[in-house]
Amino acid sequence: MVKEGHVRMGKFFLSFGLLVLAASMLLATTPAPRKSPEFSFSDPSGKQTSLSSLRGKVVVVEFLLTNCPHCKRVAKMIAKVQGELAQRGLQTIGIAFDNSINGKTVTRFSQDLGVTYPIGYTSSAEVDSYLGRTPTERLVVPQIVVIDRAGVIRAQSRPVHEVDLEDESQLRSLIDGLLKEGPPAARPKKVNAQARASNVYRP
């Protein structure tokens, strides 16, 4: 009787543990919308660029591997969209994170594809951190992130999203809607105490 009770208790804790794991994975698969974390990458020359410096534009980032045929196909599609929508405020970026990636590899990748939008590189650990990837998730490449003019991630392909970001028509539709939202409101300027004192009205 005691043994049977232990078995039931064990099954209960196992079921509860699986339920908690499923819930945590569900939360991990719903990353958008959320503020884009600070993130920097290197251009082929080694110069650092931050995504936050592009605030005011709609940004599409493709995290890719340079030896991935699927990433190359998506990169060409993104290049086409960039060429047609850049004047409206779109900026696309490719970020490679292969092992031992460097500027020469990235430059050769861009030249082989014939794309002109910026392609840089970073480490896989930085990509995992930015995407919010957990150890239990399998990373599928390419990973596409769409950021609005205010710096908010509005869509992310990790691991699934209601919009197929690799489908040109669906990606275009999403970008078009974000471009129509217009630029974000200007941030109020900080006024120090001395400036405030000098502006006090005196009759």
N, CA and C atoms as a LAMMPS dump frame, in Angstrom:
ITEM: TIMESTEP
0
ITEM: NUMBER OF ATOMS
609
ITEM: BOX BOUNDS ff ff ff
-5.0000000000000000e+02 5.0000000000000000e+02
-5.0000000000000000e+02 5.0000000000000000e+02
-5.0000000000000000e+02 5.0000000000000000e+02
ITEM: ATOMS id mol type element x y z
1 1 1 N 0.837 -1.206 0
2 1 2 C 0 0 0
3 1 3 C 0.872 1.256 0
4 2 1 N 1.929 1.211 0.871
5 2 2 C 2.834 2.353 0.944
6 2 3 C 3.59 2.522 -0.363
7 3 1 N 3.994 1.358 -0.924
8 3 2 C 4.725 1.393 -2.201
9 3 3 C 3.863 1.992 -3.303
10 4 1 N 2.572 1.615 -3.336
11 4 2 C 1.651 2.143 -4.347
12 4 3 C 1.488 3.657 -4.197
13 5 1 N 1.448 4.098 -2.934
14 5 2 C 1.339 5.53 -2.691
15 5 3 C 2.559 6.283 -3.18
16 6 1 N 3.733 5.693 -3.007
17 6 2 C 4.974 6.311 -3.493
18 6 3 C 4.968 6.409 -5.013
19 7 1 N 4.464 5.357 -5.669
20 7 2 C 4.405 5.354 -7.135
21 7 3 C 3.493 6.469 -7.63
22 8 1 N 2.324 6.59 -6.977
23 8 2 C 1.388 7.65 -7.376
24 8 3 C 1.991 9.035 -7.16
25 9 1 N 2.67 9.186 -6.023
26 9 2 C 3.294 10.47 -5.728
27 9 3 C 4.387 10.791 -6.753
28 10 1 N 5.135 9.752 -7.126
29 10 2 C 6.19 9.942 -8.126
30 10 3 C 5.62 10.363 -9.463
31 11 1 N 4.51 9.722 -9.86
32 11 2 C 3.855 10.084 -11.123
33 11 3 C 3.331 11.514 -11.081
34 12 1 N 2.826 11.906 -9.908
35 12 2 C 2.302 13.273 -9.766
36 12 3 C 3.413 14.293 -9.978
37 13 1 N 4.553 14.076 -9.301
38 13 2 C 5.657 15.033 -9.425
39 13 3 C 6.235 15.038 -10.837
40 14 1 N 6.243 13.864 -11.489
41 14 2 C 6.728 13.805 -12.864
42 14 3 C 5.82 14.602 -13.783
43 15 1 N 4.501 14.413 -13.618
44 15 2 C 3.537 15.149 -14.452
45 15 3 C 3.626 16.647 -14.198
46 16 1 N 3.777 17.002 -12.923
47 16 2 C 3.888 18.423 -12.573
48 16 3 C 5.144 19.026 -13.178
49 17 1 N 6.244 18.282 -13.121
50 17 2 C 7.503 18.772 -13.68
51 17 3 C 7.402 18.982 -15.183
52 18 1 N 6.755 18.05 -15.868
53 18 2 C 6.58 18.18 -17.319
54 18 3 C 5.7 19.371 -17.653
55 19 1 N 4.683 19.611 -16.816
56 19 2 C 3.786 20.747 -17.033
57 19 3 C 4.542 22.063 -16.883
58 20 1 N 5.393 22.15 -15.861
59 20 2 C 6.195 23.359 -15.649
60 20 3 C 7.155 23.576 -16.812
61 21 1 N 7.792 22.488 -17.274
62 21 2 C 8.72 22.595 -18.403
63 21 3 C 7.994 23.067 -19.648
64 22 1 N 6.807 22.512 -19.913
65 22 2 C 6.034 22.915 -21.098
66 22 3 C 5.65 24.376 -21.019
67 23 1 N 5.26 24.814 -19.821
68 23 2 C 4.868 26.214 -19.645
69 23 3 C 6.04 27.138 -19.874
70 24 1 N 7.214 26.761 -19.375
71 24 2 C 8.395 27.613 -19.562
72 24 3 C 8.787 27.676 -21.015
73 25 1 N 8.656 26.551 -21.748
74 25 2 C 8.978 26.553 -23.171
75 25 3 C 7.966 27.381 -23.945
76 26 1 N 6.699 27.363 -23.514
77 26 2 C 5.673 28.166 -24.177
78 26 3 C 5.987 29.643 -24.027
79 27 1 N 6.414 30.042 -22.827
80 27 2 C 6.773 31.432 -22.608
81 27 3 C 7.96 31.818 -23.462
82 28 1 N 8.905 30.87 -23.622
83 28 2 C 10.1 31.174 -24.392
84 28 3 C 9.791 31.343 -25.867
85 29 1 N 8.688 30.752 -26.346
86 29 2 C 8.372 30.836 -27.757
87 29 3 C 7.482 32.026 -28.088
88 30 1 N 7.263 32.913 -27.123
89 30 2 C 6.429 34.079 -27.365
90 30 3 C 7.211 35.348 -27.022
91 31 1 N 8.256 35.673 -27.825
92 31 2 C 9.149 36.758 -27.441
93 31 3 C 8.732 38.143 -27.889
94 32 1 N 7.75 38.255 -28.761
95 32 2 C 7.411 39.566 -29.32
96 32 3 C 5.944 39.892 -29.029
97 33 1 N 5.635 41.186 -28.851
98 33 2 C 6.559 42.333 -28.921
99 33 3 C 7.327 42.534 -27.619
100 34 1 N 8.551 43.008 -27.732
101 34 2 C 9.385 43.336 -26.575
102 34 3 C 10.448 44.321 -27.03
103 35 1 N 10.949 45.095 -26.111
104 35 2 C 11.985 46.065 -26.441
105 35 3 C 13.235 45.341 -26.897
106 36 1 N 13.823 45.811 -27.971
107 36 2 C 15.048 45.202 -28.468
108 36 3 C 16.181 45.433 -27.476
109 37 1 N 16.812 44.379 -26.978
110 37 2 C 17.929 44.566 -26.05
111 37 3 C 19.106 45.255 -26.739
112 38 1 N 20.023 45.776 -25.94
113 38 2 C 21.243 46.347 -26.509
114 38 3 C 21.995 45.243 -27.236
115 39 1 N 22.44 45.551 -28.437
116 39 2 C 23.153 44.545 -29.223
117 39 3 C 24.08 45.238 -30.208
118 40 1 N 25.327 44.8 -30.246
119 40 2 C 26.304 45.359 -31.178
120 40 3 C 26.938 44.225 -31.983
121 41 1 N 27.361 44.549 -33.183
122 41 2 C 28.033 43.572 -34.038
123 41 3 C 29.173 44.267 -34.772
124 42 1 N 30.073 43.488 -35.325
125 42 2 C 31.238 44.034 -36.038
126 42 3 C 30.982 44.046 -37.53
127 43 1 N 31.387 45.128 -38.199
128 43 2 C 31.331 45.14 -39.651
129 43 3 C 32.623 44.478 -40.164
130 44 1 N 32.763 44.247 -41.47
131 44 2 C 33.952 43.553 -41.969
132 44 3 C 35.282 44.17 -41.555
133 45 1 N 35.301 45.475 -41.288
134 45 2 C 36.543 46.132 -40.879
135 45 3 C 36.8 45.989 -39.384
136 46 1 N 35.809 45.468 -38.649
137 46 2 C 35.941 45.319 -37.21
138 46 3 C 35.264 46.412 -36.414
139 47 1 N 34.726 47.417 -37.084
140 47 2 C 34.044 48.513 -36.396
141 47 3 C 32.728 48.019 -35.811
142 48 1 N 32.439 48.456 -34.576
143 48 2 C 31.22 48.05 -33.893
144 48 3 C 30.039 48.957 -34.265
145 49 1 N 28.894 48.329 -34.5
146 49 2 C 27.651 49.051 -34.781
147 49 3 C 26.578 48.526 -33.841
148 50 1 N 25.776 49.413 -33.271
149 50 2 C 24.7 48.986 -32.368
150 50 3 C 23.359 49.103 -33.079
151 51 1 N 22.46 48.173 -32.774
152 51 2 C 21.123 48.231 -33.36
153 51 3 C 20.371 49.481 -32.903
154 52 1 N 20.658 49.935 -31.68
155 52 2 C 19.958 51.114 -31.167
156 52 3 C 20.283 52.369 -31.958
157 53 1 N 21.41 52.373 -32.677
158 53 2 C 21.768 53.542 -33.493
159 53 3 C 20.855 53.682 -34.702
160 54 1 N 20.063 52.646 -34.983
161 54 2 C 19.164 52.659 -36.144
162 54 3 C 17.735 53.029 -35.755
163 55 1 N 17.556 53.482 -34.508
164 55 2 C 16.216 53.864 -34.055
165 55 3 C 15.641 54.934 -34.986
166 56 1 N 14.393 54.779 -35.363
167 56 2 C 13.762 55.671 -36.322
168 56 3 C 13.535 54.985 -37.657
169 57 1 N 14.224 53.843 -37.858
170 57 2 C 14.025 53.037 -39.058
171 57 3 C 13.353 51.726 -38.673
172 58 1 N 12.719 51.1 -39.645
173 58 2 C 12.254 49.733 -39.464
174 58 3 C 13.43 48.839 -39.839
175 59 1 N 13.815 47.966 -38.932
176 59 2 C 15.026 47.165 -39.114
177 59 3 C 14.675 45.683 -39.214
178 60 1 N 15.222 45.035 -40.224
179 60 2 C 15.092 43.583 -40.375
180 60 3 C 16.481 42.982 -40.235
181 61 1 N 16.647 42.109 -39.245
182 61 2 C 17.94 41.467 -38.996
183 61 3 C 17.834 39.986 -39.334
184 62 1 N 18.78 39.505 -40.136
185 62 2 C 18.867 38.066 -40.404
186 62 3 C 20.122 37.537 -39.732
187 63 1 N 19.946 36.712 -38.705
188 63 2 C 21.068 36.015 -38.082
189 63 3 C 21.311 34.755 -38.913
190 64 1 N 22.523 34.597 -39.424
191 64 2 C 22.768 33.568 -40.424
192 64 3 C 24.107 32.864 -40.237
193 65 1 N 24.263 31.768 -40.962
194 65 2 C 25.535 31.075 -41.088
195 65 3 C 25.951 31.169 -42.552
196 66 1 N 27.187 31.515 -42.803
197 66 2 C 27.618 31.774 -44.184
198 66 3 C 27.66 30.515 -45.044
199 67 1 N 27.662 29.342 -44.416
200 67 2 C 27.678 28.097 -45.193
201 67 3 C 26.297 27.452 -45.287
202 68 1 N 25.264 28.215 -44.954
203 68 2 C 23.889 27.701 -44.946
204 68 3 C 23.169 28.116 -46.233
205 69 1 N 22.841 27.168 -47.125
206 69 2 C 22.147 27.509 -48.379
207 69 3 C 20.818 28.22 -48.146
208 70 1 N 20.093 27.813 -47.122
209 70 2 C 18.794 28.44 -46.829
210 70 3 C 18.988 29.892 -46.417
211 71 1 N 20.047 30.165 -45.644
212 71 2 C 20.349 31.544 -45.237
213 71 3 C 20.662 32.408 -46.458
214 72 1 N 21.35 31.835 -47.424
215 72 2 C 21.696 32.573 -48.637
216 72 3 C 20.443 32.932 -49.429
217 73 1 N 19.513 31.991 -49.517
218 73 2 C 18.268 32.264 -50.249
219 73 3 C 17.499 33.398 -49.584
220 74 1 N 17.396 33.35 -48.25
221 74 2 C 16.681 34.388 -47.522
222 74 3 C 17.398 35.727 -47.638
223 75 1 N 18.727 35.714 -47.614
224 75 2 C 19.507 36.943 -47.737
225 75 3 C 19.229 37.631 -49.078
226 76 1 N 19.124 36.852 -50.136
227 76 2 C 18.818 37.423 -51.45
228 76 3 C 17.416 38.024 -51.481
229 77 1 N 16.474 37.35 -50.834
230 77 2 C 15.109 37.866 -50.764
231 77 3 C 15.077 39.182 -49.991
232 78 1 N 15.793 39.226 -48.865
233 78 2 C 15.841 40.434 -48.051
234 78 3 C 16.503 41.572 -48.819
235 79 1 N 17.523 41.259 -49.599
236 79 2 C 18.198 42.282 -50.404
237 79 3 C 17.224 42.908 -51.4
238 80 1 N 16.361 42.097 -51.968
239 80 2 C 15.358 42.596 -52.921
240 80 3 C 14.385 43.547 -52.226
241 81 1 N 13.925 43.156 -51.045
242 81 2 C 12.99 43.994 -50.279
243 81 3 C 13.665 45.297 -49.865
244 82 1 N 14.92 45.206 -49.438
245 82 2 C 15.673 46.399 -49.047
246 82 3 C 15.783 47.387 -50.202
247 83 1 N 16.091 46.887 -51.391
248 83 2 C 16.244 47.75 -52.551
249 83 3 C 14.984 48.521 -52.896
250 84 1 N 13.824 47.923 -52.609
251 84 2 C 12.561 48.557 -52.975
252 84 3 C 11.972 49.441 -51.866
253 85 1 N 12.351 49.171 -50.602
254 85 2 C 11.711 49.893 -49.495
255 85 3 C 12.675 50.766 -48.681
256 86 1 N 13.925 50.807 -49.068
257 86 2 C 14.911 51.583 -48.3
258 86 3 C 14.529 53.055 -48.198
259 87 1 N 14.014 53.624 -49.281
260 87 2 C 13.676 55.05 -49.275
261 87 3 C 12.523 55.371 -48.333
262 88 1 N 11.744 54.383 -47.961
263 88 2 C 10.643 54.602 -47.022
264 88 3 C 11.08 54.46 -45.564
265 89 1 N 12.337 54.03 -45.36
266 89 2 C 12.83 53.925 -43.987
267 89 3 C 13.161 52.525 -43.523
268 90 1 N 13.364 51.594 -44.463
269 90 2 C 13.729 50.23 -44.102
270 90 3 C 15.249 50.073 -44.101
271 91 1 N 15.775 49.362 -43.096
272 91 2 C 17.193 49.01 -43.069
273 91 3 C 17.322 47.526 -42.741
274 92 1 N 17.876 46.771 -43.654
275 92 2 C 18.104 45.352 -43.414
276 92 3 C 19.57 45.126 -43.067
277 93 1 N 19.815 44.114 -42.251
278 93 2 C 21.161 43.796 -41.792
279 93 3 C 21.306 42.278 -41.722
280 94 1 N 22.446 41.787 -42.136
281 94 2 C 22.776 40.378 -41.952
282 94 3 C 23.851 40.272 -40.876
283 95 1 N 23.711 39.319 -39.979
284 95 2 C 24.71 39.117 -38.93
285 95 3 C 25.079 37.636 -38.896
286 96 1 N 26.316 37.344 -39.286
287 96 2 C 26.805 35.965 -39.308
288 96 3 C 27.381 35.597 -37.945
289 97 1 N 27.184 34.334 -37.549
290 97 2 C 27.724 33.912 -36.257
291 97 3 C 28.33 32.512 -36.332
292 98 1 N 28.931 32.191 -37.487
293 98 2 C 29.642 30.923 -37.621
294 98 3 C 30.787 30.845 -36.604
295 99 1 N 31.248 29.651 -36.327
296 99 2 C 32.445 29.5 -35.518
297 99 3 C 33.638 30.093 -36.263
298 100 1 N 34.477 30.824 -35.561
299 100 2 C 35.681 31.442 -36.143
300 100 3 C 35.344 32.404 -37.28
301 101 1 N 34.195 33.057 -37.203
302 101 2 C 33.806 34.014 -38.238
303 101 3 C 34.71 35.235 -38.172
304 102 1 N 34.974 35.839 -39.327
305 102 2 C 35.799 37.054 -39.36
306 102 3 C 35.351 37.946 -40.506
307 103 1 N 35.973 39.122 -40.595
308 103 2 C 35.586 40.103 -41.597
309 103 3 C 35.765 39.633 -43.024
310 104 1 N 36.833 38.885 -43.284
311 104 2 C 37.093 38.411 -44.653
312 104 3 C 36.01 37.447 -45.113
313 105 1 N 35.597 36.573 -44.21
314 105 2 C 34.541 35.613 -44.555
315 105 3 C 33.234 36.334 -44.868
316 106 1 N 32.914 37.339 -44.064
317 106 2 C 31.692 38.11 -44.271
318 106 3 C 31.739 38.869 -45.591
319 107 1 N 32.879 39.473 -45.89
320 107 2 C 33.028 40.208 -47.153
321 107 3 C 32.855 39.279 -48.345
322 108 1 N 33.468 38.116 -48.28
323 108 2 C 33.352 37.144 -49.372
324 108 3 C 31.906 36.674 -49.523
325 109 1 N 31.222 36.486 -48.404
326 109 2 C 29.816 36.071 -48.429
327 109 3 C 28.965 37.116 -49.139
328 110 1 N 29.167 38.388 -48.806
329 110 2 C 28.4 39.477 -49.425
330 110 3 C 28.678 39.554 -50.923
331 111 1 N 29.938 39.444 -51.288
332 111 2 C 30.318 39.544 -52.696
333 111 3 C 29.77 38.379 -53.506
334 112 1 N 29.819 37.179 -52.947
335 112 2 C 29.316 36.004 -53.661
336 112 3 C 27.824 36.107 -53.927
337 113 1 N 27.086 36.701 -52.962
338 113 2 C 25.638 36.84 -53.125
339 113 3 C 25.257 38.074 -53.933
340 114 1 N 26.171 39.042 -53.996
341 114 2 C 25.87 40.281 -54.702
342 114 3 C 24.935 41.188 -53.937
343 115 1 N 24.944 41.111 -52.603
344 115 2 C 24.08 41.966 -51.791
345 115 3 C 24.874 43.184 -51.328
346 116 1 N 24.187 44.291 -51.174
347 116 2 C 24.856 45.541 -50.808
348 116 3 C 24.47 46.047 -49.42
349 117 1 N 23.466 45.463 -48.781
350 117 2 C 23.117 45.919 -47.441
351 117 3 C 24.17 45.405 -46.451
352 118 1 N 24.289 46.026 -45.274
353 118 2 C 25.353 45.666 -44.333
354 118 3 C 25.242 44.226 -43.819
355 119 1 N 26.357 43.531 -43.83
356 119 2 C 26.451 42.207 -43.224
357 119 3 C 27.661 42.212 -42.303
358 120 1 N 27.418 41.937 -41.031
359 120 2 C 28.487 41.92 -40.039
360 120 3 C 28.578 40.556 -39.384
361 121 1 N 29.233 40.523 -38.232
362 121 2 C 29.399 39.237 -37.558
363 121 3 C 29.516 39.417 -36.054
364 122 1 N 29.238 38.328 -35.336
365 122 2 C 29.347 38.298 -33.878
366 122 3 C 29.477 36.847 -33.448
367 123 1 N 29.458 36.594 -32.149
368 123 2 C 29.576 35.224 -31.643
369 123 3 C 28.194 34.597 -31.471
370 124 1 N 28.164 33.275 -31.454
371 124 2 C 26.895 32.582 -31.263
372 124 3 C 26.329 32.848 -29.869
373 125 1 N 27.212 33.048 -28.887
374 125 2 C 26.746 33.338 -27.523
375 125 3 C 25.996 34.662 -27.483
376 126 1 N 26.486 35.665 -28.221
377 126 2 C 25.806 36.965 -28.266
378 126 3 C 24.451 36.844 -28.947
379 127 1 N 24.374 36.025 -29.978
380 127 2 C 23.1 35.817 -30.676
381 127 3 C 22.096 35.127 -29.754
382 128 1 N 22.545 34.095 -29.058
383 128 2 C 21.662 33.395 -28.113
384 128 3 C 21.118 34.359 -27.065
385 129 1 N 21.999 35.215 -26.553
386 129 2 C 21.589 36.17 -25.524
387 129 3 C 20.556 37.15 -26.073
388 130 1 N 20.789 37.645 -27.272
389 130 2 C 19.864 38.624 -27.859
390 130 3 C 18.504 37.995 -28.151
391 131 1 N 18.511 36.791 -28.706
392 131 2 C 17.261 36.131 -29.072
393 131 3 C 16.51 35.613 -27.852
394 132 1 N 17.197 35.507 -26.723
395 132 2 C 16.558 34.946 -25.544
396 132 3 C 16.418 33.448 -25.651
397 133 1 N 17.342 32.809 -26.351
398 133 2 C 17.274 31.368 -26.563
399 133 3 C 17.627 30.623 -25.284
400 134 1 N 16.847 29.598 -24.965
401 134 2 C 17.104 28.774 -23.788
402 134 3 C 17.849 27.506 -24.21
403 135 1 N 18.538 26.844 -23.27
404 135 2 C 19.291 25.626 -23.605
405 135 3 C 18.423 24.509 -24.166
406 136 1 N 17.119 24.531 -23.88
407 136 2 C 16.232 23.464 -24.348
408 136 3 C 15.748 23.69 -25.782
409 137 1 N 16.013 24.858 -26.343
410 137 2 C 15.528 25.174 -27.682
411 137 3 C 16.562 24.853 -28.751
412 138 1 N 16.087 24.318 -29.84
413 138 2 C 16.953 24.035 -30.977
414 138 3 C 16.956 25.268 -31.869
415 139 1 N 18.142 25.775 -32.144
416 139 2 C 18.239 26.994 -32.952
417 139 3 C 18.229 26.632 -34.433
418 140 1 N 17.262 27.166 -35.142
419 140 2 C 17.141 26.947 -36.577
420 140 3 C 17.552 28.23 -37.282
421 141 1 N 18.363 28.115 -38.319
422 141 2 C 18.804 29.289 -39.073
423 141 3 C 18.173 29.278 -40.456
424 142 1 N 17.925 30.496 -41.009
425 142 2 C 18.21 31.784 -40.395
426 142 3 C 17.174 32.163 -39.338
427 143 1 N 17.566 33.077 -38.46
428 143 2 C 16.659 33.669 -37.495
429 143 3 C 16.434 35.12 -37.905
430 144 1 N 15.173 35.5 -38.07
431 144 2 C 14.841 36.846 -38.527
432 144 3 C 14.146 37.611 -37.41
433 145 1 N 14.577 38.836 -37.21
434 145 2 C 13.976 39.711 -36.207
435 145 3 C 13.551 41.003 -36.906
436 146 1 N 12.335 41.45 -36.645
437 146 2 C 11.829 42.692 -37.233
438 146 3 C 11.594 43.688 -36.102
439 147 1 N 12.252 44.839 -36.195
440 147 2 C 12.211 45.864 -35.154
441 147 3 C 11.541 47.116 -35.703
442 148 1 N 10.595 47.691 -34.943
443 148 2 C 9.908 48.883 -35.435
444 148 3 C 10.731 50.146 -35.186
445 149 1 N 10.207 51.278 -35.605
446 149 2 C 10.95 52.539 -35.531
447 149 3 C 11.278 52.951 -34.085
448 150 1 N 10.491 52.462 -33.138
449 150 2 C 10.703 52.819 -31.731
450 150 3 C 11.648 51.858 -31.019
451 151 1 N 12.205 50.889 -31.751
452 151 2 C 13.146 49.955 -31.134
453 151 3 C 12.489 48.787 -30.434
454 152 1 N 11.283 48.415 -30.873
455 152 2 C 10.557 47.296 -30.282
456 152 3 C 10.545 46.129 -31.269
457 153 1 N 10.912 44.945 -30.794
458 153 2 C 10.848 43.751 -31.635
459 153 3 C 9.383 43.393 -31.834
460 154 1 N 8.941 43.447 -33.071
461 154 2 C 7.535 43.179 -33.367
462 154 3 C 7.31 41.757 -33.895
463 155 1 N 8.357 41.132 -34.389
464 155 2 C 8.239 39.756 -34.872
465 155 3 C 9.613 39.099 -34.802
466 156 1 N 9.605 37.816 -34.489
467 156 2 C 10.851 37.073 -34.355
468 156 3 C 10.575 35.637 -34.731
469 157 1 N 11.424 35.041 -35.53
470 157 2 C 11.132 33.709 -36.054
471 157 3 C 11.524 32.587 -35.114
472 158 1 N 12.028 32.909 -33.93
473 158 2 C 12.416 31.877 -32.974
474 158 3 C 11.28 31.439 -32.082
475 159 1 N 10.892 30.175 -32.033
476 159 2 C 11.104 29.183 -33.075
477 159 3 C 10.002 29.224 -34.13
478 160 1 N 8.84 29.83 -33.78
479 160 2 C 7.754 30.003 -34.751
480 160 3 C 7.093 31.347 -34.496
481 161 1 N 6.44 31.857 -35.516
482 161 2 C 5.691 33.113 -35.364
483 161 3 C 4.486 33.043 -36.276
484 162 1 N 3.452 33.796 -35.931
485 162 2 C 2.236 33.744 -36.748
486 162 3 C 2.48 34.25 -38.167
487 163 1 N 3.535 35.061 -38.351
488 163 2 C 3.927 35.524 -39.683
489 163 3 C 5.154 34.732 -40.117
490 164 1 N 5.091 34.152 -41.311
491 164 2 C 6.256 33.433 -41.851
492 164 3 C 7.237 34.471 -42.381
493 165 1 N 8.262 34.776 -41.606
494 165 2 C 9.189 35.854 -41.952
495 165 3 C 10.116 35.492 -43.112
496 166 1 N 10.11 34.242 -43.519
497 166 2 C 10.906 33.835 -44.676
498 166 3 C 10.097 33.874 -45.966
499 167 1 N 8.812 34.158 -45.825
500 167 2 C 7.948 34.299 -46.992
501 167 3 C 7.94 35.77 -47.414
502 168 1 N 8.329 36.056 -48.636
503 168 2 C 8.497 37.439 -49.08
504 168 3 C 7.226 38.261 -48.952
505 169 1 N 6.095 37.711 -49.354
506 169 2 C 4.86 38.488 -49.318
507 169 3 C 4.439 38.799 -47.884
508 170 1 N 4.591 37.83 -46.988
509 170 2 C 4.22 38.07 -45.59
510 170 3 C 5.176 39.051 -44.915
511 171 1 N 6.459 38.932 -45.216
512 171 2 C 7.444 39.864 -44.65
513 171 3 C 7.186 41.272 -45.165
514 172 1 N 6.897 41.407 -46.452
515 172 2 C 6.606 42.721 -47.03
516 172 3 C 5.383 43.357 -46.364
517 173 1 N 4.354 42.549 -46.149
518 173 2 C 3.134 43.064 -45.545
519 173 3 C 3.403 43.585 -44.132
520 174 1 N 4.192 42.846 -43.373
521 174 2 C 4.535 43.271 -42.024
522 174 3 C 5.342 44.562 -42.05
523 175 1 N 6.352 44.614 -42.915
524 175 2 C 7.211 45.805 -43.017
525 175 3 C 6.397 47.013 -43.45
526 176 1 N 5.517 46.828 -44.417
527 176 2 C 4.71 47.933 -44.912
528 176 3 C 3.874 48.544 -43.789
529 177 1 N 3.279 47.689 -42.956
530 177 2 C 2.486 48.192 -41.848
531 177 3 C 3.326 48.969 -40.848
532 178 1 N 4.543 48.503 -40.582
533 178 2 C 5.421 49.194 -39.639
534 178 3 C 5.93 50.516 -40.203
535 179 1 N 6.181 50.558 -41.502
536 179 2 C 6.64 51.804 -42.128
537 179 3 C 5.546 52.872 -42.08
538 180 1 N 4.307 52.45 -42.161
539 180 2 C 3.195 53.392 -42.13
540 180 3 C 2.971 53.983 -40.736
541 181 1 N 3.547 53.363 -39.723
542 181 2 C 3.359 53.874 -38.37
543 181 3 C 4.077 55.197 -38.138
544 182 1 N 5.036 55.525 -38.989
545 182 2 C 5.74 56.798 -38.85
546 182 3 C 6.818 56.738 -37.782
547 183 1 N 7.637 57.778 -37.713
548 183 2 C 8.739 57.812 -36.752
549 183 3 C 8.248 57.938 -35.319
550 184 1 N 9.046 57.484 -34.343
551 184 2 C 8.646 57.599 -32.941
552 184 3 C 8.693 59.039 -32.471
553 185 1 N 7.953 59.334 -31.417
554 185 2 C 7.97 60.683 -30.86
555 185 3 C 9.362 61.006 -30.323
556 186 1 N 9.753 62.263 -30.45
557 186 2 C 11.068 62.683 -29.973
558 186 3 C 11.127 62.576 -28.456
559 187 1 N 12.258 62.127 -27.973
560 187 2 C 12.436 62.017 -26.533
561 187 3 C 12.627 63.402 -25.924
562 188 1 N 11.993 63.673 -24.784
563 188 2 C 12.164 64.996 -24.157
564 188 3 C 13.601 65.198 -23.704
565 189 1 N 14.096 66.406 -23.887
566 189 2 C 15.465 66.713 -23.484
567 189 3 C 15.54 66.883 -21.973
568 190 1 N 16.639 66.392 -21.414
569 190 2 C 16.851 66.541 -19.978
570 190 3 C 17.346 67.95 -19.679
571 191 1 N 16.767 68.56 -18.667
572 191 2 C 17.168 69.917 -18.275
573 191 3 C 17.786 69.841 -16.889
574 192 1 N 19.012 70.327 -16.753
575 192 2 C 19.658 70.247 -15.447
576 192 3 C 19.107 71.317 -14.503
577 193 1 N 19.469 71.203 -13.22
578 193 2 C 18.921 72.096 -12.191
579 193 3 C 19.296 73.55 -12.437
580 194 1 N 20.516 73.805 -12.907
581 194 2 C 20.96 75.174 -13.143
582 194 3 C 20.156 75.833 -14.254
583 195 1 N 19.878 75.046 -15.315
584 195 2 C 19.1 75.582 -16.428
585 195 3 C 17.678 75.882 -15.986
586 196 1 N 17.118 74.989 -15.148
587 196 2 C 15.761 75.222 -14.668
588 196 3 C 15.699 76.496 -13.824
589 197 1 N 16.732 76.709 -12.98
590 197 2 C 16.761 77.888 -12.11
591 197 3 C 16.838 79.169 -12.923
592 198 1 N 17.584 79.13 -14.032
593 198 2 C 17.751 80.331 -14.849
594 198 3 C 16.485 80.685 -15.609
595 199 1 N 15.586 79.68 -15.749
596 199 2 C 14.357 79.917 -16.498
597 199 3 C 13.154 80.212 -15.606
598 200 1 N 13.389 80.335 -14.311
599 200 2 C 12.293 80.619 -13.399
600 200 3 C 11.781 82.051 -13.656
601 201 1 N 10.473 82.195 -13.761
602 201 2 C 9.88 83.519 -14.03
603 201 3 C 9.975 84.405 -12.79
604 202 1 N 10.483 85.565 -13.005
605 202 2 C 10.574 86.557 -11.912
606 202 3 C 9.877 87.832 -12.355
607 203 1 N 8.836 88.257 -11.655
608 203 2 C 8.109 89.488 -12.041
609 203 3 C 8.949 90.735 -11.818
